[in-house]
Amino acid sequence: MKPLKIFILLLFIVLIAGFVSFNFFKDALDPQSSVSIVEDSSRKIPLTKNPISSYNPPKQNWKRLSPDYSLDSTELNSESEIEFNKRMQWWRDAKFGMFIHWGLYSGAEIHPWAMVGRYTEHSDTSQGITAKAYEQYLDLFTAENYNPQLWAQLAKTAGMKYVVLTTKHHEGFNLWDSKFSDFDVANTPKGKDVVAPLAEAVRAEGLKFGTYYSVMDWHHPEFGEPVERWGWFRGAFQYSFQFRGSDPEVTGRMPNPEIYRDYLMAQITELVDNYNPDIIWFDVDRDPGWSVKDGVIAHNYLRSISPNVIIDDRLTKTRMVKEDPLFMEGKRNGSDYQTFEQQAGRNKNLRYQDWEGCMTMNDSWHYDSEDTNWKSTKEIIEILTSTMSRGGNYLLNVSPNGKGELPPENISRLKEIGDWMKVNSASIYETEAGAYLFPEIAFDGAVSIKQNEKGTTTVFCYIYKWPDNDTLQIPTIPNELNVSDATLLGDDKSLKIEGNKVYIGQNPNQIVPVVALELNGVLKD
């Protein structure tokens, strides 16, 4: 067969396959086939205007020009290493924080990604919920038993030093009364801002407050990739426009990312003006609808209006280059710290990086009464100390329901962590990573260090499994230093030291016992 005929035949096959595929996926993606709620049902609380058409703030609502800010920015504004270290010091010392996932998904008790077809942590489908249908969940966010003082007190009791609240997740719903959207808490039964009371309560406990804000927004009509990508391959995109406010079949046009960027800038201005967050924890900048330039503009603008705010690595697409050798050598590429989700650093060498591992207490970020796979308090403390031993912070999630109630398992574990902290908190704060100075330890546990003002060093050994013969093998100590004293935290009595062994006695019945080794000098790299 001649090449031209072969080409024509192949082209014909592709076109036929495309037509069949398009219609198949179009049917599979039909939200009516999977969504049980009825889109036309009357709302208990009518919106003042249709959220899908109530966005698009003009630029003058957020733009604050400064000498180092420009809409044409292509490079991230930088600061000196001294300035950076000063700004990051409280965060490095803090070690432990509380993450709070709270949104419409909490009242509906559905997965935060249900709009695009994920209904549990372990299943994905091609059937999601349209932006219009999703609005009916506004009625389920009552927050009638919301007690921000309790949440803040529990964070402090557990030894946490900062709290981060999801002020807007991927669903696009705002926990504050935004000037730029009606898809917010003002149109729920609660009817008013829930961010401010928590910020006030957290700071009253002496803790830092952060706001999570999703770059990705499945409800906003202008969020999406501004190119014509429709055709036979549409069904291959699991997270399709089909369920977003930006679906061209709903809006009749392609989305405009510049309008969405203006919306995002206006909202982060509101967050800064209203709550002056110590951290802004951005999420999911990897979508094609958000460009590197968008991230650079937003980063530089945020730095200009809040110079001391700490920003994670999910705004400027820096997560896309985590394997870059520059990152591993300590070059920040615009973000203040790296984030790892459900994994504490993924066992990488992060010695020269500021980083944070965020994790759930069970398998779910959101409230899910059927998810009973709770981590034990021992597991949580082991994750905390293992994370610290490699130089990271640990952000532990809690998941209130739509009424504002924390699950009993969240509360009990936070209190039990607090009991452990009463004895062992000296081994947590203002410590440094020990895993790189002590790469091999002969016990099941982890190690951190603290340099003391008197010119000595304390090595904290977190024991996950009590060693045989009640004897702790002392790790090989660099710099020819010696162990001058050893104690079990919670007991001031010195332990017997012989050579490279410490006789630690019987298991004191602590969840994770900590042995402190005092070295007779400064431990250097």
C-alpha positions as CSV (number, residue, x, y, z in Angstrom):
1,M,0.0,0.0,0.0
2,K,1.3,3.4,-0.9
3,P,2.4,5.7,2.0
4,L,-0.3,8.3,1.1
5,K,-3.1,5.7,1.4
6,I,-1.6,4.4,4.6
7,F,-1.6,8.0,6.0
8,I,-5.2,8.6,4.9
9,L,-6.3,5.3,6.4
10,L,-4.6,6.0,9.7
11,L,-6.1,9.5,9.8
12,F,-9.6,8.1,9.2
13,I,-9.1,5.5,12.0
14,V,-8.0,8.3,14.4
15,L,-11.0,10.5,13.5
16,I,-13.4,7.6,14.1
17,A,-11.8,6.7,17.4
18,G,-11.8,10.3,18.4
19,F,-15.5,10.7,17.7
20,V,-16.3,7.5,19.7
21,S,-14.0,8.5,22.6
22,F,-15.4,12.0,22.8
23,N,-19.0,10.8,23.1
24,F,-18.1,8.1,25.5
25,F,-16.2,10.4,27.9
26,K,-18.8,13.1,27.5
27,D,-21.4,10.7,28.7
28,A,-19.1,9.4,31.5
29,L,-18.4,13.0,32.6
30,D,-22.1,14.0,32.7
31,P,-22.5,15.2,36.3
32,Q,-26.1,14.3,36.3
33,S,-25.1,10.6,36.2
34,S,-23.4,10.7,39.5
35,V,-24.7,13.7,41.5
36,S,-27.6,13.0,43.7
37,I,-28.5,16.6,44.6
38,V,-30.8,18.4,42.2
39,E,-29.3,21.5,40.6
40,D,-32.6,23.5,40.4
41,S,-33.8,22.9,44.0
42,S,-34.7,26.0,45.9
43,R,-32.1,27.3,48.3
44,K,-32.9,28.1,51.9
45,I,-30.5,31.0,51.7
46,P,-30.7,32.6,48.3
47,L,-27.4,34.2,47.1
48,T,-27.5,37.9,46.7
49,K,-26.2,37.3,43.2
50,N,-25.1,34.4,41.2
51,P,-21.6,33.4,42.4
52,I,-20.5,32.2,39.0
53,S,-21.0,35.8,37.7
54,S,-20.0,37.8,40.8
55,Y,-16.3,37.8,40.4
56,N,-13.8,39.8,38.3
57,P,-12.6,42.6,40.6
58,P,-11.0,45.6,38.9
59,K,-7.3,45.9,39.4
60,Q,-7.6,49.1,41.4
61,N,-9.1,47.1,44.2
62,W,-5.8,45.4,44.9
63,K,-2.9,47.1,43.1
64,R,-0.5,48.9,45.4
65,L,2.5,50.0,43.4
66,S,5.8,50.1,45.1
67,P,9.4,50.6,43.8
68,D,10.1,46.9,43.6
69,Y,6.7,45.8,42.2
70,S,5.6,45.5,38.6
71,L,2.9,43.7,36.6
72,D,5.7,42.9,34.2
73,S,7.8,41.1,36.8
74,T,9.7,38.1,35.4
75,E,12.1,37.5,38.3
76,L,11.4,37.0,42.0
77,N,12.4,39.7,44.4
78,S,15.2,38.6,46.6
79,E,16.5,39.5,50.0
80,S,19.8,39.0,51.8
81,E,20.6,35.8,53.6
82,I,20.6,37.7,56.9
83,E,17.2,39.1,56.2
84,F,15.8,35.7,55.2
85,N,17.2,34.0,58.3
86,K,15.8,36.6,60.6
87,R,12.4,36.3,59.1
88,M,12.4,32.5,59.2
89,Q,13.8,32.1,62.8
90,W,10.5,31.8,64.6
91,W,9.3,29.2,62.1
92,R,12.5,27.1,62.4
93,D,12.2,27.2,66.2
94,A,8.5,26.3,66.2
95,K,8.8,22.7,64.9
96,F,5.1,21.8,65.3
97,G,1.9,23.3,63.9
98,M,-1.8,22.6,63.4
99,F,-3.4,22.4,60.0
100,I,-7.2,22.8,59.9
101,H,-9.2,21.7,56.8
102,W,-12.6,23.3,57.0
103,G,-15.0,24.1,54.1
104,L,-18.2,23.2,52.4
105,Y,-16.9,19.6,52.1
106,S,-16.9,19.4,55.9
107,G,-20.7,19.9,56.1
108,A,-21.4,17.8,53.1
109,E,-18.9,15.2,54.4
110,I,-17.5,14.7,50.9
111,H,-13.9,14.7,49.7
112,P,-12.5,18.1,48.9
113,W,-11.9,16.9,45.4
114,A,-15.4,15.6,44.9
115,M,-16.1,18.4,42.3
116,V,-13.7,16.6,40.0
117,G,-14.5,13.1,40.7
118,R,-12.7,12.0,43.8
119,Y,-14.9,10.7,46.6
120,T,-12.5,9.0,48.9
121,E,-8.7,9.1,49.4
122,H,-8.5,5.8,47.5
123,S,-10.9,6.2,44.6
124,D,-11.2,8.4,41.6
125,T,-14.0,8.4,39.1
126,S,-14.9,10.4,36.0
127,Q,-18.1,11.8,37.6
128,G,-17.9,15.0,39.5
129,I,-20.1,17.8,40.7
130,T,-20.8,20.9,38.7
131,A,-19.9,24.3,40.2
132,K,-23.6,25.2,40.2
133,A,-24.7,22.0,42.0
134,Y,-21.9,22.4,44.5
135,E,-23.4,25.7,45.7
136,Q,-26.2,23.8,47.5
137,Y,-23.7,22.6,50.1
138,L,-23.6,26.2,51.4
139,D,-26.7,25.3,53.5
140,L,-24.8,22.6,55.3
141,F,-22.1,24.9,56.7
142,T,-23.8,26.0,59.9
143,A,-20.7,26.3,62.3
144,E,-23.3,26.4,65.1
145,N,-20.9,24.8,67.6
146,Y,-17.7,26.6,66.4
147,N,-15.4,27.3,69.3
148,P,-12.2,28.9,68.1
149,Q,-10.9,29.4,71.7
150,L,-11.1,25.6,72.1
151,W,-9.2,24.9,68.9
152,A,-6.5,27.4,69.9
153,Q,-6.2,26.0,73.4
154,L,-5.9,22.5,72.0
155,A,-3.1,23.6,69.7
156,K,-1.2,25.2,72.6
157,T,-1.8,22.2,74.9
158,A,-0.3,19.9,72.2
159,G,2.8,22.1,72.0
160,M,2.0,23.5,68.6
161,K,3.4,26.9,67.8
162,Y,1.4,27.9,64.8
163,V,-2.0,27.2,63.2
164,V,-2.9,27.3,59.5
165,L,-6.6,27.4,58.4
166,T,-7.9,26.6,54.9
167,T,-9.5,30.0,54.1
168,K,-10.2,28.8,50.5
169,H,-9.7,25.3,49.3
170,H,-10.0,24.1,45.6
171,E,-13.8,24.3,45.8
172,G,-13.5,28.1,45.8
173,F,-15.5,28.7,48.9
174,N,-14.2,31.5,51.2
175,L,-14.4,31.2,55.0
176,W,-14.5,35.0,55.2
177,D,-17.0,37.6,53.9
178,S,-15.1,38.5,50.7
179,K,-15.8,41.7,48.8
180,F,-15.0,39.9,45.6
181,S,-17.3,36.8,45.8
182,D,-20.7,35.7,47.1
183,F,-19.5,32.1,47.2
184,D,-18.5,32.6,50.9
185,V,-19.4,32.2,54.5
186,A,-21.8,35.2,54.4
187,N,-24.2,33.0,52.3
188,T,-24.2,30.1,54.7
189,P,-26.4,29.7,57.9
190,K,-23.4,30.9,59.9
191,G,-23.5,34.2,57.9
192,K,-20.3,35.8,59.1
193,D,-16.5,35.6,59.1
194,V,-15.1,32.5,60.9
195,V,-11.4,33.4,60.2
196,A,-11.1,36.5,62.4
197,P,-12.3,34.7,65.6
198,L,-9.7,32.0,65.1
199,A,-6.9,34.4,64.3
200,E,-7.7,36.3,67.5
201,A,-7.9,33.1,69.7
202,V,-4.7,31.7,68.3
203,R,-2.8,34.9,68.9
204,A,-4.3,35.2,72.4
205,E,-2.6,31.8,73.2
206,G,0.8,33.2,72.0
207,L,0.8,31.2,68.7
208,K,1.3,32.3,65.1
209,F,-1.5,32.3,62.6
210,G,-1.5,31.3,59.0
211,T,-4.0,31.2,56.1
212,Y,-4.1,28.5,53.5
213,Y,-5.2,29.7,50.1
214,S,-5.7,27.4,47.1
215,V,-4.3,28.8,43.8
216,M,-6.6,26.3,42.0
217,D,-10.3,27.2,42.0
218,W,-12.8,24.9,40.4
219,H,-15.7,27.3,41.0
220,H,-14.3,30.5,39.5
221,P,-15.4,31.0,35.8
222,E,-12.0,32.4,34.8
223,F,-9.7,29.7,36.3
224,G,-8.5,27.3,33.6
225,E,-6.2,26.8,30.7
226,P,-6.8,29.5,28.1
227,V,-6.3,27.4,25.0
228,E,-8.6,25.4,22.8
229,R,-7.9,21.8,24.0
230,W,-11.3,20.3,23.3
231,G,-11.7,17.4,21.0
232,W,-11.6,13.6,21.0
233,F,-9.0,13.5,23.8
234,R,-11.1,15.5,26.2
235,G,-12.0,12.5,28.4
236,A,-8.3,11.8,29.1
237,F,-8.3,14.9,31.4
238,Q,-9.6,13.6,34.7
239,Y,-9.9,17.1,36.2
240,S,-11.9,18.5,33.3
241,F,-13.5,21.9,32.9
242,Q,-16.8,20.0,32.9
243,F,-17.3,20.5,36.6
244,R,-15.7,23.9,37.0
245,G,-17.2,27.3,36.8
246,S,-14.8,27.8,33.8
247,D,-16.5,25.1,31.7
248,P,-16.9,26.7,28.2
249,E,-20.0,24.7,27.7
250,V,-21.5,26.5,30.7
251,T,-20.0,30.0,30.2
252,G,-20.0,30.0,26.4
253,R,-16.4,31.1,26.2
254,M,-12.8,30.2,27.3
255,P,-11.6,31.4,30.7
256,N,-9.4,34.5,31.1
257,P,-6.5,33.8,33.5
258,E,-5.6,37.4,33.9
259,I,-9.0,38.1,35.4
260,Y,-8.6,35.2,37.8
261,R,-5.1,36.4,38.7
262,D,-6.7,39.8,39.6
263,Y,-9.2,38.0,41.7
264,L,-6.5,36.0,43.6
265,M,-4.5,39.2,44.2
266,A,-7.6,41.0,45.5
267,Q,-8.3,38.1,47.9
268,I,-4.8,37.8,49.2
269,T,-4.9,41.6,49.8
270,E,-8.0,41.0,51.9
271,L,-6.3,38.2,53.9
272,V,-3.3,40.5,54.6
273,D,-5.5,43.5,55.5
274,N,-8.0,41.5,57.6
275,Y,-5.7,39.0,59.4
276,N,-2.1,40.0,58.8
277,P,-1.1,36.2,58.6
278,D,2.3,35.1,59.6
279,I,2.2,32.4,56.9
280,I,0.3,32.2,53.7
281,W,0.2,28.5,52.7
282,F,-0.6,28.4,49.0
283,D,-1.6,25.2,47.3
284,V,-1.8,23.6,43.8
285,D,0.0,26.0,41.5
286,R,0.7,23.2,39.0
287,D,-2.5,23.6,37.0
288,P,-2.0,24.9,33.5
289,G,-4.3,27.8,34.2
290,W,-1.7,29.3,36.5
291,S,1.6,30.3,34.9
292,V,5.1,30.9,36.4
293,K,4.6,34.6,35.6
294,D,1.4,34.7,37.5
295,G,3.2,33.2,40.5
296,V,6.1,35.7,40.2
297,I,3.7,38.6,40.1
298,A,1.7,37.4,43.0
299,H,4.8,36.6,45.0
300,N,6.4,40.0,44.5
301,Y,3.1,41.8,45.2
302,L,2.6,39.9,48.4
303,R,6.2,40.6,49.5
304,S,5.5,44.3,48.9
305,I,2.4,44.5,51.1
306,S,3.6,42.0,53.8
307,P,7.4,41.9,53.9
308,N,7.6,39.4,56.9
309,V,5.0,36.9,55.8
310,I,6.4,33.4,55.2
311,I,5.4,31.8,51.9
312,D,5.5,28.1,51.0
313,D,6.6,26.5,47.7
314,R,3.1,26.3,46.0
315,L,2.7,29.7,44.5
316,T,5.5,30.1,41.9
317,K,5.7,26.5,40.6
318,T,8.9,25.9,42.5
319,R,7.8,22.4,43.5
320,M,8.2,21.5,39.8
321,V,12.0,21.8,40.2
322,K,12.5,20.1,43.6
323,E,15.0,17.7,42.1
324,D,17.1,20.6,40.8
325,P,20.6,20.3,42.5
326,L,20.4,24.0,43.4
327,F,17.5,23.2,45.6
328,M,19.4,20.5,47.4
329,E,22.3,22.9,48.0
330,G,20.0,25.4,49.7
331,K,18.9,27.6,46.9
332,R,15.3,28.6,47.5
333,N,14.0,29.5,44.1
334,G,11.5,31.9,45.5
335,S,9.8,29.9,48.2
336,D,10.7,30.1,51.9
337,Y,10.3,26.4,52.6
338,Q,9.4,23.1,50.8
339,T,6.3,21.2,51.6
340,F,5.8,17.4,51.6
341,E,2.3,16.0,51.9
342,Q,1.5,12.8,53.8
343,Q,5.3,12.1,53.8
344,A,7.9,13.6,56.2
345,G,10.5,14.6,53.6
346,R,10.3,11.4,51.5
347,N,13.6,10.3,53.0
348,K,15.5,12.8,50.9
349,N,18.6,14.7,52.0
350,L,17.1,18.0,53.0
351,R,19.9,19.2,55.2
352,Y,20.2,22.6,53.7
353,Q,16.5,23.2,53.2
354,D,13.7,24.6,55.4
355,W,10.9,22.1,54.9
356,E,7.6,20.9,56.4
357,G,5.8,17.7,56.4
358,C,2.0,18.0,56.6
359,M,-0.1,14.9,57.5
360,T,-3.5,13.8,58.5
361,M,-4.4,12.1,61.8
362,N,-6.4,9.4,59.8
363,D,-6.5,9.0,56.1
364,S,-8.6,12.1,55.3
365,W,-7.9,15.8,55.2
366,H,-11.6,16.5,55.5
367,Y,-14.2,15.4,58.1
368,D,-15.2,11.8,57.4
369,S,-17.1,10.0,60.1
370,E,-16.4,6.7,58.3
371,D,-12.6,7.1,58.2
372,T,-11.6,5.3,61.5
373,N,-8.0,4.6,60.5
374,W,-6.6,6.9,63.2
375,K,-2.9,7.2,63.9
376,S,-2.0,6.4,67.5
377,T,-0.5,9.1,69.6
378,K,2.7,7.2,69.6
379,E,2.8,7.2,65.8
380,I,2.2,10.9,65.7
381,I,5.0,11.6,68.2
382,E,7.4,9.3,66.2
383,I,6.5,11.2,63.0
384,L,7.1,14.6,64.8
385,T,10.5,13.6,66.2
386,S,11.6,11.8,63.0
387,T,10.7,15.0,61.0
388,M,12.6,17.2,63.4
389,S,15.6,15.0,63.4
390,R,16.0,15.7,59.7
391,G,15.4,19.5,60.0
392,G,11.7,19.7,59.2
393,N,8.6,21.0,60.8
394,Y,5.5,18.9,61.3
395,L,2.0,20.3,60.4
396,L,-0.6,18.0,61.8
397,N,-4.2,18.2,60.4
398,V,-7.5,18.3,62.3
399,S,-10.8,18.1,60.5
400,P,-13.9,19.8,62.0
401,N,-17.4,19.0,60.7
402,G,-19.8,21.5,59.2
403,K,-21.1,22.4,62.7
404,G,-17.6,23.3,63.8
405,E,-17.0,20.3,66.0
406,L,-13.7,18.5,66.1
407,P,-13.8,14.7,66.1
408,P,-13.2,13.2,69.6
409,E,-10.1,11.4,68.2
410,N,-8.6,14.8,67.2
411,I,-9.1,16.1,70.7
412,S,-7.9,13.0,72.6
413,R,-4.7,12.8,70.6
414,L,-3.9,16.5,71.0
415,K,-4.3,16.2,74.8
416,E,-2.1,13.0,74.9
417,I,0.6,14.8,72.9
418,G,0.3,17.6,75.4
419,D,0.9,15.2,78.2
420,W,4.1,13.9,76.5
421,M,5.2,17.5,75.9
422,K,5.0,18.3,79.6
423,V,7.9,16.0,80.1
424,N,9.8,16.2,76.8
425,S,9.2,19.7,75.3
426,A,12.9,20.6,76.0
427,S,13.8,18.2,73.3
428,I,11.6,19.8,70.7
429,Y,11.9,23.6,70.4
430,E,15.0,25.4,69.2
431,T,16.7,22.2,68.3
432,E,18.7,21.3,65.1
433,A,18.6,18.2,62.9
434,G,20.7,15.4,64.3
435,A,20.2,12.8,61.5
436,Y,23.0,14.3,59.4
437,L,25.6,14.4,62.2
438,F,24.5,11.0,63.3
439,P,23.7,9.1,60.1
440,E,23.8,5.7,61.8
441,I,22.3,5.0,65.2
442,A,22.2,1.6,66.9
443,F,18.7,2.0,68.3
444,D,15.2,2.3,66.9
445,G,14.5,6.0,67.1
446,A,15.8,9.4,66.1
447,V,18.2,12.1,67.2
448,S,18.2,16.0,67.5
449,I,20.7,18.3,69.0
450,K,20.7,21.6,70.9
451,Q,23.7,23.9,71.3
452,N,23.8,25.4,74.8
453,E,25.0,28.8,75.8
454,K,27.5,27.4,78.2
455,G,29.5,25.9,75.3
456,T,28.1,22.4,75.5
457,T,25.8,20.3,73.3
458,T,22.8,18.2,74.2
459,V,21.9,15.2,72.1
460,F,18.3,14.1,72.4
461,C,17.7,10.4,71.6
462,Y,14.0,9.6,70.9
463,I,13.5,5.9,71.6
464,Y,10.7,4.3,69.6
465,K,11.4,0.7,70.8
466,W,13.0,0.2,74.2
467,P,16.4,-1.5,73.6
468,D,17.4,-4.9,74.8
469,N,19.1,-5.2,78.2
470,D,17.9,-1.7,79.0
471,T,21.1,-0.3,77.4
472,L,21.4,2.6,74.9
473,Q,24.2,2.4,72.4
474,I,25.7,5.9,72.2
475,P,26.0,7.1,68.6
476,T,29.5,7.8,67.2
477,I,30.2,11.4,68.2
478,P,32.1,13.7,65.9
479,N,34.8,16.2,66.9
480,E,36.2,13.8,69.6
481,L,33.7,15.0,72.2
482,N,32.7,12.9,75.1
483,V,29.4,12.3,76.9
484,S,29.7,14.0,80.3
485,D,26.2,13.2,81.6
486,A,23.1,11.3,80.6
487,T,19.5,11.6,81.9
488,L,16.1,10.4,81.0
489,L,13.8,13.4,80.5
490,G,11.3,13.5,83.4
491,D,13.9,12.1,85.8
492,D,16.8,14.3,86.9
493,K,18.9,11.2,88.1
494,S,22.1,10.7,86.1
495,L,22.3,7.4,84.2
496,K,25.3,5.1,84.3
497,I,27.7,5.5,81.4
498,E,30.3,2.9,80.5
499,G,32.3,3.3,77.3
500,N,29.8,3.8,74.4
501,K,26.8,2.5,76.4
502,V,24.3,4.2,78.7
503,Y,22.4,2.0,81.2
504,I,18.9,3.6,81.0
505,G,17.1,1.2,83.3
506,Q,13.6,-0.1,82.8
507,N,11.1,1.4,80.4
508,P,9.5,4.3,82.2
509,N,6.2,3.6,80.4
510,Q,6.3,6.9,78.3
511,I,4.9,6.8,74.8
512,V,8.3,7.9,73.4
513,P,11.0,8.2,76.0
514,V,13.8,10.7,75.5
515,V,17.4,10.3,76.7
516,A,19.5,13.5,76.9
517,L,23.2,13.1,76.4
518,E,25.4,16.0,77.5
519,L,28.5,16.6,75.4
520,N,31.5,18.4,76.8
521,G,31.8,20.9,73.9
522,V,30.2,22.4,70.8
523,L,29.2,19.8,68.2
524,K,30.3,21.0,64.8
525,D,29.5,19.8,61.3
